[in-house]
Amino acid sequence: MKTNLAAALIFLFAVSFASAEEKRFTVPVDGSPVCGPPTAAVTIIEFIDFQ
């Protein structure tokens, strides 16, 4: 059972990683609060709902 679970997790990780590379969106961040240099290699945008 542990081997099946490990195999399933590895498969899901590989599939999600491959599909994440295919989907790229440009999100304008002008006027938004930012942390770090604008020339950073990676941009992480977090959407939070505090309700």
PDB file of N, CA, C and O in Angstrom:
ATOM      1  N   MET A   1       0.818  -1.195   0.000  1.00  0.00           N
ATOM      2  CA  MET A   1       0.000   0.000   0.000  1.00  0.00           C
ATOM      3  C   MET A   1       0.862   1.259   0.000  1.00  0.00           C
ATOM      4  O   MET A   1       0.548   2.229  -0.691  1.00  0.00           O
ATOM      5  N   LYS A   2       1.952   1.246   0.778  1.00  0.00           N
ATOM      6  CA  LYS A   2       2.831   2.407   0.820  1.00  0.00           C
ATOM      7  C   LYS A   2       3.486   2.655  -0.530  1.00  0.00           C
ATOM      8  O   LYS A   2       3.707   3.805  -0.908  1.00  0.00           O
ATOM      9  N   THR A   3       3.800   1.582  -1.266  1.00  0.00           N
ATOM     10  CA  THR A   3       4.426   1.753  -2.572  1.00  0.00           C
ATOM     11  C   THR A   3       3.450   2.368  -3.564  1.00  0.00           C
ATOM     12  O   THR A   3       3.832   3.220  -4.366  1.00  0.00           O
ATOM     13  N   ASN A   4       2.187   1.941  -3.513  1.00  0.00           N
ATOM     14  CA  ASN A   4       1.182   2.516  -4.407  1.00  0.00           C
ATOM     15  C   ASN A   4       0.967   3.993  -4.103  1.00  0.00           C
ATOM     16  O   ASN A   4       0.822   4.804  -5.017  1.00  0.00           O
ATOM     17  N   LEU A   5       0.946   4.335  -2.837  1.00  0.00           N
ATOM     18  CA  LEU A   5       0.758   5.726  -2.451  1.00  0.00           C
ATOM     19  C   LEU A   5       1.938   6.575  -2.908  1.00  0.00           C
ATOM     20  O   LEU A   5       1.748   7.672  -3.433  1.00  0.00           O
ATOM     21  N   ALA A   6       3.140   6.078  -2.711  1.00  0.00           N
ATOM     22  CA  ALA A   6       4.339   6.803  -3.140  1.00  0.00           C
ATOM     23  C   ALA A   6       4.342   6.970  -4.652  1.00  0.00           C
ATOM     24  O   ALA A   6       4.665   8.048  -5.150  1.00  0.00           O
ATOM     25  N   ALA A   7       3.992   5.935  -5.382  1.00  0.00           N
ATOM     26  CA  ALA A   7       3.953   6.008  -6.845  1.00  0.00           C
ATOM     27  C   ALA A   7       2.897   7.011  -7.306  1.00  0.00           C
ATOM     28  O   ALA A   7       3.127   7.769  -8.248  1.00  0.00           O
ATOM     29  N   ALA A   8       1.752   7.014  -6.648  1.00  0.00           N
ATOM     30  CA  ALA A   8       0.693   7.957  -7.007  1.00  0.00           C
ATOM     31  C   ALA A   8       1.120   9.391  -6.739  1.00  0.00           C
ATOM     32  O   ALA A   8       0.844  10.278  -7.546  1.00  0.00           O
ATOM     33  N   LEU A   9       1.787   9.630  -5.621  1.00  0.00           N
ATOM     34  CA  LEU A   9       2.248  10.981  -5.304  1.00  0.00           C
ATOM     35  C   LEU A   9       3.307  11.457  -6.299  1.00  0.00           C
ATOM     36  O   LEU A   9       3.293  12.612  -6.726  1.00  0.00           O
ATOM     37  N   ILE A  10       4.213  10.569  -6.659  1.00  0.00           N
ATOM     38  CA  ILE A  10       5.234  10.937  -7.657  1.00  0.00           C
ATOM     39  C   ILE A  10       4.580  11.243  -8.990  1.00  0.00           C
ATOM     40  O   ILE A  10       4.956  12.207  -9.655  1.00  0.00           O
ATOM     41  N   PHE A  11       3.608  10.439  -9.390  1.00  0.00           N
ATOM     42  CA  PHE A  11       2.901  10.671 -10.653  1.00  0.00           C
ATOM     43  C   PHE A  11       2.174  12.013 -10.628  1.00  0.00           C
ATOM     44  O   PHE A  11       2.264  12.787 -11.581  1.00  0.00           O
ATOM     45  N   LEU A  12       1.452  12.291  -9.538  1.00  0.00           N
ATOM     46  CA  LEU A  12       0.718  13.553  -9.447  1.00  0.00           C
ATOM     47  C   LEU A  12       1.665  14.751  -9.456  1.00  0.00           C
ATOM     48  O   LEU A  12       1.369  15.773 -10.074  1.00  0.00           O
ATOM     49  N   PHE A  13       2.793  14.626  -8.778  1.00  0.00           N
ATOM     50  CA  PHE A  13       3.773  15.702  -8.779  1.00  0.00           C
ATOM     51  C   PHE A  13       4.308  15.943 -10.186  1.00  0.00           C
ATOM     52  O   PHE A  13       4.418  17.091 -10.617  1.00  0.00           O
ATOM     53  N   ALA A  14       4.641  14.873 -10.904  1.00  0.00           N
ATOM     54  CA  ALA A  14       5.179  15.000 -12.256  1.00  0.00           C
ATOM     55  C   ALA A  14       4.155  15.613 -13.204  1.00  0.00           C
ATOM     56  O   ALA A  14       4.500  16.467 -14.021  1.00  0.00           O
ATOM     57  N   VAL A  15       2.912  15.191 -13.103  1.00  0.00           N
ATOM     58  CA  VAL A  15       1.858  15.723 -13.972  1.00  0.00           C
ATOM     59  C   VAL A  15       1.602  17.191 -13.668  1.00  0.00           C
ATOM     60  O   VAL A  15       1.475  17.996 -14.590  1.00  0.00           O
ATOM     61  N   SER A  16       1.524  17.552 -12.398  1.00  0.00           N
ATOM     62  CA  SER A  16       1.251  18.944 -12.049  1.00  0.00           C
ATOM     63  C   SER A  16       2.414  19.834 -12.439  1.00  0.00           C
ATOM     64  O   SER A  16       2.198  20.976 -12.844  1.00  0.00           O
ATOM     65  N   PHE A  17       3.644  19.345 -12.329  1.00  0.00           N
ATOM     66  CA  PHE A  17       4.809  20.132 -12.710  1.00  0.00           C
ATOM     67  C   PHE A  17       4.825  20.363 -14.212  1.00  0.00           C
ATOM     68  O   PHE A  17       5.123  21.469 -14.664  1.00  0.00           O
ATOM     69  N   ALA A  18       4.511  19.338 -14.991  1.00  0.00           N
ATOM     70  CA  ALA A  18       4.504  19.462 -16.454  1.00  0.00           C
ATOM     71  C   ALA A  18       3.411  20.420 -16.902  1.00  0.00           C
ATOM     72  O   ALA A  18       3.648  21.245 -17.784  1.00  0.00           O
ATOM     73  N   SER A  19       2.229  20.333 -16.321  1.00  0.00           N
ATOM     74  CA  SER A  19       1.140  21.205 -16.743  1.00  0.00           C
ATOM     75  C   SER A  19       1.378  22.640 -16.269  1.00  0.00           C
ATOM     76  O   SER A  19       0.905  23.578 -16.911  1.00  0.00           O
ATOM     77  N   ALA A  20       2.090  22.830 -15.174  1.00  0.00           N
ATOM     78  CA  ALA A  20       2.379  24.180 -14.685  1.00  0.00           C
ATOM     79  C   ALA A  20       3.306  24.910 -15.643  1.00  0.00           C
ATOM     80  O   ALA A  20       3.194  26.125 -15.803  1.00  0.00           O
ATOM     81  N   GLU A  21       4.217  24.191 -16.282  1.00  0.00           N
ATOM     82  CA  GLU A  21       5.118  24.825 -17.231  1.00  0.00           C
ATOM     83  C   GLU A  21       4.383  25.277 -18.490  1.00  0.00           C
ATOM     84  O   GLU A  21       4.796  26.249 -19.123  1.00  0.00           O
ATOM     85  N   GLU A  22       3.328  24.608 -18.857  1.00  0.00           N
ATOM     86  CA  GLU A  22       2.601  24.942 -20.069  1.00  0.00           C
ATOM     87  C   GLU A  22       1.704  26.155 -19.893  1.00  0.00           C
ATOM     88  O   GLU A  22       1.400  26.837 -20.872  1.00  0.00           O
ATOM     89  N   LYS A  23       1.275  26.440 -18.676  1.00  0.00           N
ATOM     90  CA  LYS A  23       0.347  27.532 -18.426  1.00  0.00           C
ATOM     91  C   LYS A  23       1.089  28.705 -17.814  1.00  0.00           C
ATOM     92  O   LYS A  23       1.472  28.669 -16.645  1.00  0.00           O
ATOM     93  N   ARG A  24       1.288  29.740 -18.606  1.00  0.00           N
ATOM     94  CA  ARG A  24       1.934  30.951 -18.111  1.00  0.00           C
ATOM     95  C   ARG A  24       1.045  32.129 -18.459  1.00  0.00           C
ATOM     96  O   ARG A  24       0.556  32.249 -19.583  1.00  0.00           O
ATOM     97  N   PHE A  25       0.847  32.981 -17.496  1.00  0.00           N
ATOM     98  CA  PHE A  25      -0.004  34.136 -17.672  1.00  0.00           C
ATOM     99  C   PHE A  25       0.762  35.386 -17.287  1.00  0.00           C
ATOM    100  O   PHE A  25       1.578  35.359 -16.365  1.00  0.00           O
ATOM    101  N   THR A  26       0.509  36.468 -17.977  1.00  0.00           N
ATOM    102  CA  THR A  26       1.078  37.748 -17.613  1.00  0.00           C
ATOM    103  C   THR A  26       0.045  38.483 -16.775  1.00  0.00           C
ATOM    104  O   THR A  26      -1.052  38.779 -17.247  1.00  0.00           O
ATOM    105  N   VAL A  27       0.398  38.773 -15.537  1.00  0.00           N
ATOM    106  CA  VAL A  27      -0.502  39.464 -14.623  1.00  0.00           C
ATOM    107  C   VAL A  27       0.110  40.821 -14.312  1.00  0.00           C
ATOM    108  O   VAL A  27       1.208  40.889 -13.759  1.00  0.00           O
ATOM    109  N   PRO A  28      -0.584  41.907 -14.659  1.00  0.00           N
ATOM    110  CA  PRO A  28      -0.018  43.232 -14.367  1.00  0.00           C
ATOM    111  C   PRO A  28       0.010  43.487 -12.859  1.00  0.00           C
ATOM    112  O   PRO A  28      -0.980  43.266 -12.160  1.00  0.00           O
ATOM    113  N   VAL A  29       1.151  43.952 -12.376  1.00  0.00           N
ATOM    114  CA  VAL A  29       1.293  44.242 -10.950  1.00  0.00           C
ATOM    115  C   VAL A  29       1.589  45.722 -10.712  1.00  0.00           C
ATOM    116  O   VAL A  29       1.999  46.109  -9.618  1.00  0.00           O
ATOM    117  N   ASP A  30       1.383  46.536 -11.725  1.00  0.00           N
ATOM    118  CA  ASP A  30       1.619  47.975 -11.579  1.00  0.00           C
ATOM    119  C   ASP A  30       0.721  48.548 -10.495  1.00  0.00           C
ATOM    120  O   ASP A  30      -0.490  48.327 -10.500  1.00  0.00           O
ATOM    121  N   GLY A  31       1.315  49.280  -9.570  1.00  0.00           N
ATOM    122  CA  GLY A  31       0.540  49.898  -8.499  1.00  0.00           C
ATOM    123  C   GLY A  31       0.238  48.970  -7.333  1.00  0.00           C
ATOM    124  O   GLY A  31      -0.359  49.401  -6.346  1.00  0.00           O
ATOM    125  N   SER A  32       0.637  47.707  -7.424  1.00  0.00           N
ATOM    126  CA  SER A  32       0.398  46.755  -6.340  1.00  0.00           C
ATOM    127  C   SER A  32       1.595  46.750  -5.388  1.00  0.00           C
ATOM    128  O   SER A  32       2.720  47.021  -5.809  1.00  0.00           O
ATOM    129  N   PRO A  33       1.361  46.442  -4.107  1.00  0.00           N
ATOM    130  CA  PRO A  33       2.504  46.340  -3.196  1.00  0.00           C
ATOM    131  C   PRO A  33       3.372  45.143  -3.576  1.00  0.00           C
ATOM    132  O   PRO A  33       2.859  44.047  -3.801  1.00  0.00           O
ATOM    133  N   VAL A  34       4.659  45.350  -3.645  1.00  0.00           N
ATOM    134  CA  VAL A  34       5.583  44.291  -4.025  1.00  0.00           C
ATOM    135  C   VAL A  34       6.732  44.217  -3.028  1.00  0.00           C
ATOM    136  O   VAL A  34       6.985  45.155  -2.272  1.00  0.00           O
ATOM    137  N   CYS A  35       7.413  43.091  -3.046  1.00  0.00           N
ATOM    138  CA  CYS A  35       8.579  42.884  -2.194  1.00  0.00           C
ATOM    139  C   CYS A  35       9.675  42.293  -3.080  1.00  0.00           C
ATOM    140  O   CYS A  35       9.495  41.214  -3.644  1.00  0.00           O
ATOM    141  N   GLY A  36      10.785  42.973  -3.205  1.00  0.00           N
ATOM    142  CA  GLY A  36      11.882  42.462  -4.022  1.00  0.00           C
ATOM    143  C   GLY A  36      12.082  43.272  -5.281  1.00  0.00           C
ATOM    144  O   GLY A  36      11.292  44.166  -5.585  1.00  0.00           O
ATOM    145  N   PRO A  37      13.145  42.960  -6.019  1.00  0.00           N
ATOM    146  CA  PRO A  37      13.475  43.721  -7.216  1.00  0.00           C
ATOM    147  C   PRO A  37      12.519  43.424  -8.374  1.00  0.00           C
ATOM    148  O   PRO A  37      12.054  42.293  -8.513  1.00  0.00           O
ATOM    149  N   PRO A  38      12.224  44.414  -9.195  1.00  0.00           N
ATOM    150  CA  PRO A  38      11.331  44.184 -10.338  1.00  0.00           C
ATOM    151  C   PRO A  38      11.942  43.287 -11.405  1.00  0.00           C
ATOM    152  O   PRO A  38      11.222  42.801 -12.277  1.00  0.00           O
ATOM    153  N   THR A  39      13.253  43.053 -11.359  1.00  0.00           N
ATOM    154  CA  THR A  39      13.915  42.202 -12.350  1.00  0.00           C
ATOM    155  C   THR A  39      14.107  40.772 -11.857  1.00  0.00           C
ATOM    156  O   THR A  39      14.931  40.038 -12.404  1.00  0.00           O
ATOM    157  N   ALA A  40      13.364  40.368 -10.838  1.00  0.00           N
ATOM    158  CA  ALA A  40      13.496  39.016 -10.283  1.00  0.00           C
ATOM    159  C   ALA A  40      13.136  37.963 -11.332  1.00  0.00           C
ATOM    160  O   ALA A  40      12.277  38.193 -12.183  1.00  0.00           O
ATOM    161  N   ALA A  41      13.794  36.818 -11.263  1.00  0.00           N
ATOM    162  CA  ALA A  41      13.553  35.742 -12.231  1.00  0.00           C
ATOM    163  C   ALA A  41      12.195  35.084 -12.041  1.00  0.00           C
ATOM    164  O   ALA A  41      11.640  34.525 -12.987  1.00  0.00           O
ATOM    165  N   VAL A  42      11.652  35.146 -10.826  1.00  0.00           N
ATOM    166  CA  VAL A  42      10.373  34.507 -10.520  1.00  0.00           C
ATOM    167  C   VAL A  42       9.459  35.523  -9.857  1.00  0.00           C
ATOM    168  O   VAL A  42       9.888  36.287  -8.992  1.00  0.00           O
ATOM    169  N   THR A  43       8.199  35.528 -10.266  1.00  0.00           N
ATOM    170  CA  THR A  43       7.191  36.373  -9.641  1.00  0.00           C
ATOM    171  C   THR A  43       6.119  35.470  -9.063  1.00  0.00           C
ATOM    172  O   THR A  43       5.540  34.653  -9.779  1.00  0.00           O
ATOM    173  N   ILE A  44       5.852  35.611  -7.777  1.00  0.00           N
ATOM    174  CA  ILE A  44       4.801  34.834  -7.122  1.00  0.00           C
ATOM    175  C   ILE A  44       3.687  35.793  -6.752  1.00  0.00           C
ATOM    176  O   ILE A  44       3.910  36.784  -6.057  1.00  0.00           O
ATOM    177  N   ILE A  45       2.490  35.493  -7.219  1.00  0.00           N
ATOM    178  CA  ILE A  45       1.321  36.316  -6.915  1.00  0.00           C
ATOM    179  C   ILE A  45       0.390  35.471  -6.069  1.00  0.00           C
ATOM    180  O   ILE A  45      -0.001  34.372  -6.463  1.00  0.00           O
ATOM    181  N   GLU A  46       0.038  35.995  -4.897  1.00  0.00           N
ATOM    182  CA  GLU A  46      -0.801  35.234  -3.969  1.00  0.00           C
ATOM    183  C   GLU A  46      -2.152  35.945  -3.825  1.00  0.00           C
ATOM    184  O   GLU A  46      -2.215  37.136  -3.521  1.00  0.00           O
ATOM    185  N   PHE A  47      -3.208  35.201  -4.045  1.00  0.00           N
ATOM    186  CA  PHE A  47      -4.556  35.718  -3.874  1.00  0.00           C
ATOM    187  C   PHE A  47      -5.114  35.157  -2.574  1.00  0.00           C
ATOM    188  O   PHE A  47      -5.153  33.941  -2.390  1.00  0.00           O
ATOM    189  N   ILE A  48      -5.539  36.023  -1.683  1.00  0.00           N
ATOM    190  CA  ILE A  48      -6.027  35.587  -0.376  1.00  0.00           C
ATOM    191  C   ILE A  48      -7.415  36.165  -0.134  1.00  0.00           C
ATOM    192  O   ILE A  48      -7.667  37.334  -0.425  1.00  0.00           O
ATOM    193  N   ASP A  49      -8.305  35.349   0.395  1.00  0.00           N
ATOM    194  CA  ASP A  49      -9.634  35.788   0.780  1.00  0.00           C
ATOM    195  C   ASP A  49      -9.753  35.632   2.284  1.00  0.00           C
ATOM    196  O   ASP A  49      -9.721  34.513   2.797  1.00  0.00           O
ATOM    197  N   PHE A  50      -9.888  36.728   2.988  1.00  0.00           N
ATOM    198  CA  PHE A  50      -9.901  36.710   4.457  1.00  0.00           C
ATOM    199  C   PHE A  50     -11.302  36.566   5.049  1.00  0.00           C
ATOM    200  O   PHE A  50     -11.508  36.881   6.221  1.00  0.00           O
ATOM    201  N   GLN A  51     -12.247  36.104   4.275  1.00  0.00           N
ATOM    202  CA  GLN A  51     -13.610  35.975   4.810  1.00  0.00           C
ATOM    203  C   GLN A  51     -13.758  34.731   5.636  1.00  0.00           C
ATOM    204  O   GLN A  51     -14.838  34.465   6.162  1.00  0.00           O
TER     205      GLN A  51
END
